[in-house]
Amino acid sequence: MKHAFTVWLACLFLPGLPALAQEPALFRGADLKLGERLIAENKCVACHRQKVGGDGSAMYKPAGKINTPGFLRGMVEQCNTELNLGLFPEEVTAVAAVLNRDHYRFK
């Protein structure tokens, strides 16, 4: 009976472990829903469209410019500072985590 319970627990938790292991430590535990909301509220996509044209996606991965999770977070912090958004550190991390999930996929 004890063995069956252990197997059941493993089936519940093991499928999520590979995704957790692939997430950069910097973004682990980041609030992705918060990041999504902040991206929408601060009109990040519209700003990127204005700067680079098209759908704004050219802003992401410009010729190897952003090549680490830390640098990605730093670029979000730069936008925060330059645009005087007033984001807290955990909010900057949440936005960077969403960008990593959707565009960069650092592991």
Secondary structure, 3 states (H helix, E strand, C coil): CHHHHHHHHHHHHHHHHHHHHHCCHHHCCCCHHHHHHHHHHCCHHHHHHHHHCCCCHHHCCCCCCCCCHHHHHHHHHHHHHHCCCCCCHHHHHHHHHHHHHHHHCCC
